[in-house]
Amino acid sequence: MDNPLPIDALRKIGGRLLDVGVAEADLRRMMGGNQARLLGLD
């Protein structure tokens, strides 16, 4: 089975979400902001 690396999968998903109209700020929040907050990094 040829699975993509996690970072490659996230890039592909992010690009597709942008293509369908998700705002970049919302995408950044989903992919980075929430996780950083949960880890106490923000």
mmCIF file of the N, C-alpha and C atoms, coordinates in Angstrom:
data_MODEL
# 
_entry.id   MODEL 
# 
loop_
_atom_site.group_PDB 
_atom_site.id 
_atom_site.type_symbol 
_atom_site.label_atom_id 
_atom_site.label_alt_id 
_atom_site.label_comp_id 
_atom_site.label_asym_id 
_atom_site.label_entity_id 
_atom_site.label_seq_id 
_atom_site.pdbx_PDB_ins_code 
_atom_site.Cartn_x 
_atom_site.Cartn_y 
_atom_site.Cartn_z 
_atom_site.occupancy 
_atom_site.B_iso_or_equiv 
_atom_site.pdbx_formal_charge 
_atom_site.auth_seq_id 
_atom_site.auth_comp_id 
_atom_site.auth_asym_id 
_atom_site.auth_atom_id 
_atom_site.pdbx_PDB_model_num 
ATOM 1   N N  . MET A 1 1  ? 0.848   -1.173 0.000  1.00 0.00 ? 1  MET A N  1 
ATOM 2   C CA . MET A 1 1  ? 0.000   0.000  0.000  1.00 0.00 ? 1  MET A CA 1 
ATOM 3   C C  . MET A 1 1  ? 0.898   1.241  0.000  1.00 0.00 ? 1  MET A C  1 
ATOM 4   N N  . ASP A 1 2  ? 0.542   2.223  -0.782 1.00 0.00 ? 2  ASP A N  1 
ATOM 5   C CA . ASP A 1 2  ? 1.382   3.406  -0.943 1.00 0.00 ? 2  ASP A CA 1 
ATOM 6   C C  . ASP A 1 2  ? 0.677   4.631  -0.360 1.00 0.00 ? 2  ASP A C  1 
ATOM 7   N N  . ASN A 1 3  ? 0.753   4.776  0.948  1.00 0.00 ? 3  ASN A N  1 
ATOM 8   C CA . ASN A 1 3  ? 0.124   5.911  1.620  1.00 0.00 ? 3  ASN A CA 1 
ATOM 9   C C  . ASN A 1 3  ? 1.048   7.120  1.587  1.00 0.00 ? 3  ASN A C  1 
ATOM 10  N N  . PRO A 1 4  ? 0.471   8.326  1.425  1.00 0.00 ? 4  PRO A N  1 
ATOM 11  C CA . PRO A 1 4  ? 1.319   9.529  1.449  1.00 0.00 ? 4  PRO A CA 1 
ATOM 12  C C  . PRO A 1 4  ? 1.808   9.816  2.866  1.00 0.00 ? 4  PRO A C  1 
ATOM 13  N N  . LEU A 1 5  ? 2.898   10.552 2.936  1.00 0.00 ? 5  LEU A N  1 
ATOM 14  C CA . LEU A 1 5  ? 3.360   11.025 4.245  1.00 0.00 ? 5  LEU A CA 1 
ATOM 15  C C  . LEU A 1 5  ? 2.305   11.956 4.824  1.00 0.00 ? 5  LEU A C  1 
ATOM 16  N N  . PRO A 1 6  ? 2.181   12.029 6.154  1.00 0.00 ? 6  PRO A N  1 
ATOM 17  C CA . PRO A 1 6  ? 1.153   12.884 6.758  1.00 0.00 ? 6  PRO A CA 1 
ATOM 18  C C  . PRO A 1 6  ? 1.195   14.327 6.268  1.00 0.00 ? 6  PRO A C  1 
ATOM 19  N N  . ILE A 1 7  ? 2.383   14.920 6.152  1.00 0.00 ? 7  ILE A N  1 
ATOM 20  C CA . ILE A 1 7  ? 2.467   16.317 5.716  1.00 0.00 ? 7  ILE A CA 1 
ATOM 21  C C  . ILE A 1 7  ? 1.969   16.477 4.283  1.00 0.00 ? 7  ILE A C  1 
ATOM 22  N N  . ASP A 1 8  ? 2.254   15.489 3.427  1.00 0.00 ? 8  ASP A N  1 
ATOM 23  C CA . ASP A 1 8  ? 1.769   15.550 2.047  1.00 0.00 ? 8  ASP A CA 1 
ATOM 24  C C  . ASP A 1 8  ? 0.251   15.442 1.997  1.00 0.00 ? 8  ASP A C  1 
ATOM 25  N N  . ALA A 1 9  ? -0.304  14.580 2.841  1.00 0.00 ? 9  ALA A N  1 
ATOM 26  C CA . ALA A 1 9  ? -1.762  14.438 2.900  1.00 0.00 ? 9  ALA A CA 1 
ATOM 27  C C  . ALA A 1 9  ? -2.414  15.734 3.385  1.00 0.00 ? 9  ALA A C  1 
ATOM 28  N N  . LEU A 1 10 ? -1.817  16.369 4.408  1.00 0.00 ? 10 LEU A N  1 
ATOM 29  C CA . LEU A 1 10 ? -2.368  17.626 4.919  1.00 0.00 ? 10 LEU A CA 1 
ATOM 30  C C  . LEU A 1 10 ? -2.312  18.722 3.859  1.00 0.00 ? 10 LEU A C  1 
ATOM 31  N N  . ARG A 1 11 ? -1.223  18.770 3.105  1.00 0.00 ? 11 ARG A N  1 
ATOM 32  C CA . ARG A 1 11 ? -1.117  19.768 2.029  1.00 0.00 ? 11 ARG A CA 1 
ATOM 33  C C  . ARG A 1 11 ? -2.211  19.557 0.990  1.00 0.00 ? 11 ARG A C  1 
ATOM 34  N N  . LYS A 1 12 ? -2.431  18.308 0.626  1.00 0.00 ? 12 LYS A N  1 
ATOM 35  C CA . LYS A 1 12 ? -3.444  17.997 -0.380 1.00 0.00 ? 12 LYS A CA 1 
ATOM 36  C C  . LYS A 1 12 ? -4.843  18.364 0.127  1.00 0.00 ? 12 LYS A C  1 
ATOM 37  N N  . ILE A 1 13 ? -5.136  17.999 1.363  1.00 0.00 ? 13 ILE A N  1 
ATOM 38  C CA . ILE A 1 13 ? -6.435  18.325 1.949  1.00 0.00 ? 13 ILE A CA 1 
ATOM 39  C C  . ILE A 1 13 ? -6.613  19.835 2.040  1.00 0.00 ? 13 ILE A C  1 
ATOM 40  N N  . GLY A 1 14 ? -5.560  20.538 2.508  1.00 0.00 ? 14 GLY A N  1 
ATOM 41  C CA . GLY A 1 14 ? -5.634  21.994 2.611  1.00 0.00 ? 14 GLY A CA 1 
ATOM 42  C C  . GLY A 1 14 ? -5.886  22.646 1.269  1.00 0.00 ? 14 GLY A C  1 
ATOM 43  N N  . GLY A 1 15 ? -5.191  22.185 0.239  1.00 0.00 ? 15 GLY A N  1 
ATOM 44  C CA . GLY A 1 15 ? -5.392  22.730 -1.100 1.00 0.00 ? 15 GLY A CA 1 
ATOM 45  C C  . GLY A 1 15 ? -6.805  22.509 -1.601 1.00 0.00 ? 15 GLY A C  1 
ATOM 46  N N  . ARG A 1 16 ? -7.329  21.337 -1.343 1.00 0.00 ? 16 ARG A N  1 
ATOM 47  C CA . ARG A 1 16 ? -8.701  21.046 -1.785 1.00 0.00 ? 16 ARG A CA 1 
ATOM 48  C C  . ARG A 1 16 ? -9.725  21.886 -1.036 1.00 0.00 ? 16 ARG A C  1 
ATOM 49  N N  . LEU A 1 17 ? -9.488  22.084 0.257  1.00 0.00 ? 17 LEU A N  1 
ATOM 50  C CA . LEU A 1 17 ? -10.409 22.934 1.021  1.00 0.00 ? 17 LEU A CA 1 
ATOM 51  C C  . LEU A 1 17 ? -10.377 24.370 0.499  1.00 0.00 ? 17 LEU A C  1 
ATOM 52  N N  . LEU A 1 18 ? -9.194  24.872 0.180  1.00 0.00 ? 18 LEU A N  1 
ATOM 53  C CA . LEU A 1 18 ? -9.094  26.214 -0.404 1.00 0.00 ? 18 LEU A CA 1 
ATOM 54  C C  . LEU A 1 18 ? -9.821  26.265 -1.746 1.00 0.00 ? 18 LEU A C  1 
ATOM 55  N N  . ASP A 1 19 ? -9.688  25.199 -2.545 1.00 0.00 ? 19 ASP A N  1 
ATOM 56  C CA . ASP A 1 19 ? -10.336 25.141 -3.857 1.00 0.00 ? 19 ASP A CA 1 
ATOM 57  C C  . ASP A 1 19 ? -11.856 25.219 -3.768 1.00 0.00 ? 19 ASP A C  1 
ATOM 58  N N  . VAL A 1 20 ? -12.422 24.677 -2.697 1.00 0.00 ? 20 VAL A N  1 
ATOM 59  C CA . VAL A 1 20 ? -13.889 24.688 -2.568 1.00 0.00 ? 20 VAL A CA 1 
ATOM 60  C C  . VAL A 1 20 ? -14.404 25.896 -1.798 1.00 0.00 ? 20 VAL A C  1 
ATOM 61  N N  . GLY A 1 21 ? -13.482 26.827 -1.454 1.00 0.00 ? 21 GLY A N  1 
ATOM 62  C CA . GLY A 1 21 ? -13.942 28.089 -0.886 1.00 0.00 ? 21 GLY A CA 1 
ATOM 63  C C  . GLY A 1 21 ? -13.744 28.285 0.600  1.00 0.00 ? 21 GLY A C  1 
ATOM 64  N N  . VAL A 1 22 ? -13.063 27.371 1.282  1.00 0.00 ? 22 VAL A N  1 
ATOM 65  C CA . VAL A 1 22 ? -12.786 27.590 2.703  1.00 0.00 ? 22 VAL A CA 1 
ATOM 66  C C  . VAL A 1 22 ? -11.788 28.738 2.806  1.00 0.00 ? 22 VAL A C  1 
ATOM 67  N N  . ALA A 1 23 ? -12.068 29.683 3.666  1.00 0.00 ? 23 ALA A N  1 
ATOM 68  C CA . ALA A 1 23 ? -11.188 30.840 3.836  1.00 0.00 ? 23 ALA A CA 1 
ATOM 69  C C  . ALA A 1 23 ? -9.839  30.409 4.419  1.00 0.00 ? 23 ALA A C  1 
ATOM 70  N N  . GLU A 1 24 ? -8.770  31.050 3.962  1.00 0.00 ? 24 GLU A N  1 
ATOM 71  C CA . GLU A 1 24 ? -7.432  30.700 4.439  1.00 0.00 ? 24 GLU A CA 1 
ATOM 72  C C  . GLU A 1 24 ? -7.319  30.855 5.953  1.00 0.00 ? 24 GLU A C  1 
ATOM 73  N N  . ALA A 1 25 ? -7.934  31.884 6.505  1.00 0.00 ? 25 ALA A N  1 
ATOM 74  C CA . ALA A 1 25 ? -7.878  32.087 7.960  1.00 0.00 ? 25 ALA A CA 1 
ATOM 75  C C  . ALA A 1 25 ? -8.543  30.925 8.691  1.00 0.00 ? 25 ALA A C  1 
ATOM 76  N N  . ASP A 1 26 ? -9.655  30.433 8.158  1.00 0.00 ? 26 ASP A N  1 
ATOM 77  C CA . ASP A 1 26 ? -10.333 29.291 8.776  1.00 0.00 ? 26 ASP A CA 1 
ATOM 78  C C  . ASP A 1 26 ? -9.490  28.028 8.660  1.00 0.00 ? 26 ASP A C  1 
ATOM 79  N N  . LEU A 1 27 ? -8.868  27.854 7.524  1.00 0.00 ? 27 LEU A N  1 
ATOM 80  C CA . LEU A 1 27 ? -8.009  26.693 7.311  1.00 0.00 ? 27 LEU A CA 1 
ATOM 81  C C  . LEU A 1 27 ? -6.808  26.730 8.258  1.00 0.00 ? 27 LEU A C  1 
ATOM 82  N N  . ARG A 1 28 ? -6.216  27.893 8.426  1.00 0.00 ? 28 ARG A N  1 
ATOM 83  C CA . ARG A 1 28 ? -5.091  28.019 9.362  1.00 0.00 ? 28 ARG A CA 1 
ATOM 84  C C  . ARG A 1 28 ? -5.529  27.682 10.781 1.00 0.00 ? 28 ARG A C  1 
ATOM 85  N N  . ARG A 1 29 ? -6.725  28.113 11.161 1.00 0.00 ? 29 ARG A N  1 
ATOM 86  C CA . ARG A 1 29 ? -7.244  27.828 12.486 1.00 0.00 ? 29 ARG A CA 1 
ATOM 87  C C  . ARG A 1 29 ? -7.447  26.316 12.656 1.00 0.00 ? 29 ARG A C  1 
ATOM 88  N N  . MET A 1 30 ? -8.015  25.681 11.641 1.00 0.00 ? 30 MET A N  1 
ATOM 89  C CA . MET A 1 30 ? -8.271  24.237 11.713 1.00 0.00 ? 30 MET A CA 1 
ATOM 90  C C  . MET A 1 30 ? -6.983  23.428 11.755 1.00 0.00 ? 30 MET A C  1 
ATOM 91  N N  . MET A 1 31 ? -5.997  23.840 10.967 1.00 0.00 ? 31 MET A N  1 
ATOM 92  C CA . MET A 1 31 ? -4.789  23.035 10.813 1.00 0.00 ? 31 MET A CA 1 
ATOM 93  C C  . MET A 1 31 ? -3.674  23.412 11.785 1.00 0.00 ? 31 MET A C  1 
ATOM 94  N N  . GLY A 1 32 ? -3.768  24.545 12.427 1.00 0.00 ? 32 GLY A N  1 
ATOM 95  C CA . GLY A 1 32 ? -2.663  24.941 13.280 1.00 0.00 ? 32 GLY A CA 1 
ATOM 96  C C  . GLY A 1 32 ? -3.063  25.587 14.589 1.00 0.00 ? 32 GLY A C  1 
ATOM 97  N N  . GLY A 1 33 ? -3.989  26.501 14.517 1.00 0.00 ? 33 GLY A N  1 
ATOM 98  C CA . GLY A 1 33 ? -4.341  27.284 15.702 1.00 0.00 ? 33 GLY A CA 1 
ATOM 99  C C  . GLY A 1 33 ? -4.915  26.461 16.835 1.00 0.00 ? 33 GLY A C  1 
ATOM 100 N N  . ASN A 1 34 ? -5.836  25.574 16.522 1.00 0.00 ? 34 ASN A N  1 
ATOM 101 C CA . ASN A 1 34 ? -6.448  24.770 17.573 1.00 0.00 ? 34 ASN A CA 1 
ATOM 102 C C  . ASN A 1 34 ? -5.431  23.851 18.236 1.00 0.00 ? 34 ASN A C  1 
ATOM 103 N N  . GLN A 1 35 ? -4.589  23.225 17.435 1.00 0.00 ? 35 GLN A N  1 
ATOM 104 C CA . GLN A 1 35 ? -3.595  22.315 17.993 1.00 0.00 ? 35 GLN A CA 1 
ATOM 105 C C  . GLN A 1 35 ? -2.589  23.058 18.856 1.00 0.00 ? 35 GLN A C  1 
ATOM 106 N N  . ALA A 1 36 ? -2.145  24.204 18.411 1.00 0.00 ? 36 ALA A N  1 
ATOM 107 C CA . ALA A 1 36 ? -1.194  25.000 19.183 1.00 0.00 ? 36 ALA A CA 1 
ATOM 108 C C  . ALA A 1 36 ? -1.798  25.405 20.531 1.00 0.00 ? 36 ALA A C  1 
ATOM 109 N N  . ARG A 1 37 ? -3.065  25.791 20.507 1.00 0.00 ? 37 ARG A N  1 
ATOM 110 C CA . ARG A 1 37 ? -3.737  26.191 21.740 1.00 0.00 ? 37 ARG A CA 1 
ATOM 111 C C  . ARG A 1 37 ? -3.836  25.009 22.709 1.00 0.00 ? 37 ARG A C  1 
ATOM 112 N N  . LEU A 1 38 ? -4.178  23.830 22.186 1.00 0.00 ? 38 LEU A N  1 
ATOM 113 C CA . LEU A 1 38 ? -4.289  22.647 23.037 1.00 0.00 ? 38 LEU A CA 1 
ATOM 114 C C  . LEU A 1 38 ? -2.957  22.255 23.668 1.00 0.00 ? 38 LEU A C  1 
ATOM 115 N N  . LEU A 1 39 ? -1.867  22.522 22.955 1.00 0.00 ? 39 LEU A N  1 
ATOM 116 C CA . LEU A 1 39 ? -0.541  22.200 23.467 1.00 0.00 ? 39 LEU A CA 1 
ATOM 117 C C  . LEU A 1 39 ? 0.071   23.343 24.284 1.00 0.00 ? 39 LEU A C  1 
ATOM 118 N N  . GLY A 1 40 ? -0.652  24.467 24.395 1.00 0.00 ? 40 GLY A N  1 
ATOM 119 C CA . GLY A 1 40 ? -0.152  25.610 25.142 1.00 0.00 ? 40 GLY A CA 1 
ATOM 120 C C  . GLY A 1 40 ? 0.961   26.358 24.424 1.00 0.00 ? 40 GLY A C  1 
ATOM 121 N N  . LEU A 1 41 ? 0.966   26.293 23.078 1.00 0.00 ? 41 LEU A N  1 
ATOM 122 C CA . LEU A 1 41 ? 2.025   26.937 22.295 1.00 0.00 ? 41 LEU A CA 1 
ATOM 123 C C  . LEU A 1 41 ? 1.635   28.309 21.751 1.00 0.00 ? 41 LEU A C  1 
ATOM 124 N N  . ASP A 1 42 ? 0.423   28.723 21.946 1.00 0.00 ? 42 ASP A N  1 
ATOM 125 C CA . ASP A 1 42 ? 0.000   30.028 21.388 1.00 0.00 ? 42 ASP A CA 1 
ATOM 126 C C  . ASP A 1 42 ? 0.170   31.145 22.371 1.00 0.00 ? 42 ASP A C  1 
# 
